[in-house]
């Protein structure tokens, strides 16, 4: 696959993160509506972008890496080993999206 646009990458990353969180909630036996899940993810990811000083409208490749790493670390802290396999799978997918961005 070729390079992708940073805005498209952000959309794909958020979608991937929503999917990961849906899987994690299911694995933990939590019922969360799709709209609530989407709202939570938007806040969680948005907060990571802010903490990393990343412009969500025009993120750099490095900025995306930093924000996704922070999301990963925060999720691991919150959920621990129960979510490890899901985090690992989706983090690899998200990293692949970021790597397709131009340097």
C-alpha positions in Angstrom: 0.0 0.0 0.0 1.2 3.5 -0.8 1.3 6.6 1.4 -1.8 8.0 2.9 -3.0 11.5 3.9 -2.5 12.5 7.6 -6.2 13.4 8.0 -7.2 10.0 6.6 -4.6 8.4 8.9 -6.2 10.0 11.9 -9.7 8.8 10.9 -8.4 5.3 10.3 -6.5 5.3 13.7 -9.6 6.5 15.5 -11.7 3.7 13.8 -9.0 1.1 14.7 -9.0 2.4 18.3 -12.8 2.2 18.5 -12.6 -1.4 17.3 -9.8 -2.2 19.9 -11.8 -0.7 22.7 -14.9 -2.6 21.6 -13.0 -5.8 21.7 -11.5 -4.9 25.1 -14.9 -4.1 26.6 -16.4 -7.3 25.2 -13.5 -9.3 26.7 -14.1 -7.7 30.0 -17.8 -8.4 29.8 -18.8 -4.7 29.6 -21.7 -3.6 27.6 -21.0 -0.2 25.9 -23.2 1.3 23.2 -21.5 2.2 19.9 -22.2 5.9 20.4 -20.8 5.8 24.0 -17.8 3.9 22.8 -17.2 6.5 20.0 -17.5 9.4 22.4 -15.1 7.8 24.9 -12.5 7.1 22.2 -12.8 10.6 20.8 -12.0 12.0 24.2 -9.3 9.5 25.0 -7.5 9.9 21.7 -8.1 13.7 21.6 -6.5 14.0 25.1 -3.4 12.0 23.9 -3.0 14.3 20.9 -3.2 17.4 23.2 -0.7 16.0 25.7 1.7 15.3 22.8 1.1 18.7 21.3 -0.1 17.1 18.0 -2.4 19.0 15.7 -5.2 16.5 15.0 -6.0 18.4 11.8 -2.5 18.2 10.4 -0.4 15.7 12.4 3.1 14.8 11.6 4.2 11.2 11.4 6.2 11.6 14.6 3.2 13.3 16.3 0.9 10.4 15.4 3.5 7.9 16.7 3.7 9.8 20.0 0.0 10.1 20.4 -0.6 6.4 19.7 2.1 5.3 22.0 0.5 7.4 24.8 -2.8 5.8 24.0 -1.2 2.4 24.2 0.5 3.1 27.5 -2.6 4.6 29.1 -4.7 1.7 28.0 -2.2 -0.8 29.4 -2.2 1.1 32.7 -6.0 1.1 32.9 -6.6 -2.5 31.8 -3.4 -4.4 32.5 -2.6 -7.9 31.1 -6.3 -8.7 30.4 -6.1 -6.5 27.3 -2.5 -7.2 26.2 -3.2 -9.3 23.1 -5.9 -7.0 21.8 -3.6 -3.9 22.4 -0.7 -5.6 20.6 -2.8 -6.6 17.6 -4.4 -3.1 17.1 -1.2 -1.3 17.9 0.5 -3.1 15.1 -2.3 -2.2 12.8 -2.1 1.4 13.8 1.6 1.5 13.4 1.2 0.2 9.8 -1.1 3.1 9.0 1.4 5.6 10.4 4.3 4.1 8.5 2.5 4.6 5.2 2.5 8.3 5.7 5.2 10.3 3.9 8.2 11.4 6.1 
